[in-house]
Amino acid sequence: MTQKVLLHACCAVCSAYTIKFLQNEGYKPVVYFYNPNIYPQEEHQIRLNELIEYSKKENFKLIIEQYSPSDFENISIGLEQEPEKGKRCAKCFELRLNKTAQKAKELNIEHFTTTLTISPHKTSKQIFEAGKSAADKFNLKFLSYDFKKNDGFKLTQQIAHKNNMYKQTYCGCKYSIRLTNKPLA
């Protein structure tokens, strides 16, 4: 019997390769979309819609958490000027992975992981620390896969291109959007 894993997903692009990787490892991914950091709400909806379409195409279960930007705002107070890969990102990973672990516990899924390590713009060590801490808190197992390794990032980009997926130009939060020269709403 294939063992389920709850996969926290930030978007369809980052999910594409990670789902296939986990399936090849013998897991059945249940995808969980909880991303209160994504700004603005329209961007959150675009990423969610893309993931919904991909879930229909690839036939995987998708669980969608209600958009709650105040969750992110509450943990980022005082960290607004932090650089990418700094303390704000660590707090954001902690927030999202604690919520993922809580959902995994509710669903009786023993393992969880995240698509976040597919990005070369993220520090996997920070993500692993947040995941392991959440796993300890909920008595679960966090799968510490660095999905960008072995051409994972390249492969996910190829899958995204083949499926004509929307590719965002920033991490998601309003502090990372400033790096793109896009105006804040």
Beta strands, then each sheet from edge to edge (+ up, - down):
strand 1: 3-8
strand 2: 27-33
strand 3: 61-64
strand 4: 111-114
strand 5: 141-142
sheet 1: 3+ 2+ 1+ 4+ 5+
end
